[in-house]
Amino acid sequence: MAYLKAHSRDLFCETDTGEAHLDNFSQLLILQNTGDRSLVTLDHKGPTWGYFIGSPVFAETVYPNDSDTTALAMAVLEDISAEDKEAAMDVILSYLSPDGLPYCWFDKDRPRFCHCICANVFRFFYLNNRSKDLPSVYGYLCSLLQSRGDPGLQDMRDLLILRVRERIGRDKIILGASMRLLSAQMLGITNQEDLETILDAQQLDGGWELSWLWHYGKEPGMIGSRGVVTAMAVNGIQRAWKSSKLRALDSMHCNGTRG
């Protein structure tokens, strides 16, 4: 956490041209992985959220609020009222595709769809007992995981376990390794390979090198962050450490009982 604390409230993304890129989404990811709101800067008004901090203009384009940032904020922040969550879900439901899948932008003239955003929105609805309001999303996500639909939440979990296991140790990219480690831990899967990759790549200042998170434009420019990848790496390491401590305590307990 040393790197994160040393750069608290300044853990912003940057573009591949070296410019600071201020956005709520990366800040929410850092908060999600650390639980420490003192590290981040957030900016929004009303029950829905926009990606940008400050003016929602980037590369000469104006961006409306969106379902992805809104869903992440509602799932991560603990001080949001039930009324605001309900209002946010109602807005999302007013921007669905003909197939009943949530669009990204709250703009009827910009019907963009992304499967990752779809999963994030479904998680938000599920956590608030409204997944039934998105009946088409469950089958869609199962079909992605299966690659080839199953009913029942356990079926989705089983499919996800298969896909995560397939990807363990897939490469040495720290962002990917951190996401695979966290996914495996949440599903109860051992993933020593990606943990070792992360540990080996830690920098002297306590952080990890910048990872490119997403791109923009027709000729893609890149947006990256040290803060996000460091928060994910630290979260994964801490989870692994706690898990190993619990296993050691269980082993001691069992040995003592047998004695």
C-alpha positions in Angstrom: 0.0 0.0 0.0 3.0 2.3 0.3 2.8 3.5 -3.3 -0.9 4.1 -3.1 -0.7 6.1 0.1 2.2 8.1 -1.2 0.1 9.2 -4.2 -3.3 9.3 -2.6 -5.9 11.5 -4.4 -3.5 11.7 -7.3 -3.8 8.1 -8.7 -5.2 9.2 -12.0 -4.8 7.5 -15.4 -2.6 8.9 -18.1 -2.7 8.8 -21.9 0.0 7.3 -24.1 1.0 10.9 -24.8 1.7 11.5 -21.1 -1.4 13.6 -20.3 -3.3 13.2 -17.1 -6.7 11.6 -17.6 -9.2 12.2 -14.8 -12.0 9.7 -14.6 -14.3 8.2 -12.0 -14.1 4.6 -13.2 -10.4 4.1 -12.4 -11.0 5.7 -9.0 -13.8 3.3 -8.3 -11.7 0.4 -9.3 -9.0 1.5 -6.8 -11.6 2.0 -4.1 -13.1 -1.4 -4.9 -9.7 -3.1 -4.4 -8.5 -1.2 -1.3 -11.6 -0.2 0.6 -9.8 3.1 1.3 -11.8 6.2 0.1 -9.0 8.5 1.2 -6.9 7.3 -1.8 -9.4 8.5 -4.5 -11.1 11.5 -6.0 -14.7 11.1 -7.2 -17.0 13.6 -8.9 -20.7 13.2 -9.7 -24.2 14.6 -9.3 -27.5 12.7 -9.1 -28.2 9.0 -9.0 -26.3 8.1 -12.2 -22.6 8.4 -12.8 -20.4 9.6 -15.7 -17.0 8.2 -16.6 -15.2 11.6 -16.4 -14.2 13.8 -13.6 -15.0 17.4 -14.5 -16.0 18.1 -18.1 -17.3 15.1 -19.9 -15.6 16.1 -23.1 -12.7 14.0 -24.6 -11.2 14.0 -28.0 -13.8 16.6 -29.1 -16.7 14.3 -28.1 -19.2 14.9 -25.3 -20.0 11.8 -23.3 -23.2 11.3 -21.3 -23.5 9.3 -18.0 -23.2 5.6 -18.5 -24.4 2.3 -17.1 -20.9 0.9 -16.5 -19.7 3.7 -14.1 -23.1 3.9 -12.5 -23.2 0.1 -11.8 -19.7 0.1 -10.4 -20.3 3.1 -8.2 -23.5 1.7 -6.8 -21.8 -1.7 -6.0 -18.7 -0.2 -4.4 -19.9 2.9 -2.5 -21.5 2.2 0.9 -23.2 5.6 1.4 -25.6 5.5 -1.5 -29.3 5.4 -0.5 -31.7 2.7 -1.6 -33.7 5.3 -3.4 -30.7 6.4 -5.5 -30.0 2.7 -6.3 -33.5 2.1 -7.4 -33.5 5.3 -9.5 -30.2 4.3 -11.2 -31.6 0.8 -12.0 -34.7 2.4 -13.5 -32.6 4.6 -15.7 -30.6 1.6 -16.9 -33.7 -0.2 -17.7 -34.8 2.6 -20.0 -31.7 2.1 -22.2 -31.9 -1.5 -23.3 -31.3 -3.1 -26.7 -34.1 -4.8 -28.6 -32.8 -8.1 -27.1 -33.1 -6.7 -23.5 -29.4 -6.1 -22.9 -28.2 -2.9 -21.3 -26.5 -0.2 -23.4 -23.4 1.6 -22.3 -24.5 5.3 -22.7 -27.6 6.9 -21.4 -28.2 8.4 -24.8 -30.8 7.1 -27.3 -28.6 8.2 -30.2 -25.6 6.2 -29.0 -26.7 2.5 -28.7 -23.3 1.1 -27.8 -23.1 -2.4 -26.3 -20.3 -4.2 -24.5 -20.4 -7.7 -22.9 -18.1 -6.5 -20.0 -20.5 -3.7 -19.2 -23.4 -6.1 -19.4 -21.8 -8.3 -16.7 -21.1 -5.3 -14.5 -24.7 -4.1 -14.8 -26.1 -7.6 -14.1 -24.0 -7.8 -10.9 -25.4 -4.5 -9.7 -29.0 -5.7 -10.3 -28.3 -9.1 -8.7 -26.8 -7.5 -5.5 -30.0 -5.4 -5.2 -32.4 -8.3 -5.8 -33.5 -7.1 -9.2 -31.8 -9.5 -11.6 -35.3 -10.6 -12.7 -35.6 -7.2 -14.4 -32.9 -8.3 -16.8 -34.1 -11.8 -17.9 -32.2 -11.7 -21.2 -28.8 -10.9 -19.6 -28.4 -14.1 -17.7 -28.8 -16.3 -20.7 -26.5 -14.1 -22.7 -23.7 -14.2 -20.1 -24.0 -18.0 -19.8 -23.7 -18.3 -23.5 -20.5 -16.3 -23.5 -19.0 -18.4 -20.7 -20.0 -21.6 -22.3 -19.0 -20.2 -25.7 -21.0 -22.6 -27.2 -27.0 -21.2 -21.9 -27.8 -22.7 -18.9 -30.3 -21.8 -16.3 -29.5 -21.4 -12.6 -26.8 -19.2 -11.0 -24.7 -22.3 -10.1 -24.5 -23.1 -13.8 -23.0 -19.6 -14.4 -20.5 -20.2 -11.6 -19.5 -23.6 -12.9 -18.9 -22.2 -16.3 -16.9 -19.3 -14.9 -14.7 -21.6 -13.0 -13.9 -23.6 -16.1 -13.0 -20.4 -18.0 -10.8 -19.0 -15.2 -8.9 -22.2 -14.8 -8.2 -22.2 -18.5 -6.6 -18.8 -18.3 -4.3 -19.2 -15.2 -0.8 -18.2 -16.1 -1.8 -17.2 -19.6 0.8 -14.4 -19.8 3.0 -12.1 -17.7 1.0 -8.9 -18.1 0.4 -7.7 -14.6 -3.1 -6.3 -15.1 -4.2 -9.7 -16.5 -2.4 -11.7 -13.9 -4.0 -9.6 -11.1 -7.5 -10.0 -12.6 -7.0 -13.7 -13.0 -5.7 -14.0 -9.4 -8.6 -12.1 -7.9 -11.2 -14.1 -10.0 -9.6 -17.4 -8.9 -9.6 -16.3 -5.3 -13.3 -15.3 -5.4 -14.1 -18.7 -6.9 -12.0 -20.7 -4.5 -9.4 -21.7 -7.1 -5.7 -22.0 -6.3 -3.6 -19.7 -8.6 0.0 -19.7 -7.5 1.3 -19.0 -11.0 -0.2 -15.6 -11.4 0.6 -14.7 -7.8 4.3 -15.4 -8.4 4.1 -13.3 -11.6 2.7 -10.4 -9.6 5.2 -10.7 -6.7 8.2 -10.8 -9.1 7.1 -7.6 -10.9 6.7 -5.3 -7.9 8.8 -2.1 -8.2 11.1 -0.5 -5.7 8.5 2.2 -4.8 6.0 -0.5 -3.8 3.9 -0.1 -6.9 3.6 -1.9 -10.3 4.4 -0.5 -13.7 1.7 1.2 -15.6 -0.8 -1.0 -17.4 -2.9 0.0 -20.4 -6.5 -0.3 -19.3 -8.4 0.8 -22.5 -8.2 2.6 -25.8 -10.1 5.4 -27.5 -10.5 6.8 -31.0 -10.5 5.3 -34.5 -6.7 5.1 -34.4 -6.6 3.9 -30.8 -4.9 6.0 -28.3 -4.2 4.3 -25.0 -5.2 5.1 -21.4 -3.2 3.5 -18.6 -2.8 3.5 -14.8 -0.3 2.5 -12.1 -2.9 3.1 -9.4 -5.4 0.6 -10.7 -3.0 -2.3 -11.4 -1.2 -1.6 -8.0 -4.5 -1.7 -6.1 -5.5 -5.0 -7.8 -2.1 -6.5 -7.2 -2.1 -5.5 -3.5 -5.6 -6.9 -3.1 -4.6 -10.2 -4.6 -1.5 -10.5 -2.5 -3.4 -9.6 0.7 -6.1 -12.2 -0.1 -3.4 -14.8 -0.7 -1.6 -14.0 2.5 -4.9 -14.2 4.6 -5.8 -17.4 2.9 -2.4 -19.0 3.7 -2.6 -17.8 7.3 -6.1 -19.4 7.6 -4.8 -22.6 6.2 -1.9 -22.6 8.6 -4.3 -22.0 11.6 -6.5 -24.8 10.3 -3.5 -27.1 10.1 -2.4 -26.2 13.6 -5.9 -26.8 14.9 -6.2 -30.2 13.3 -2.8 -31.2 14.5 -3.6 -30.1 18.0 -6.9 -31.9 17.9 -5.3 -35.1 16.8 -2.6 -34.8 19.5 
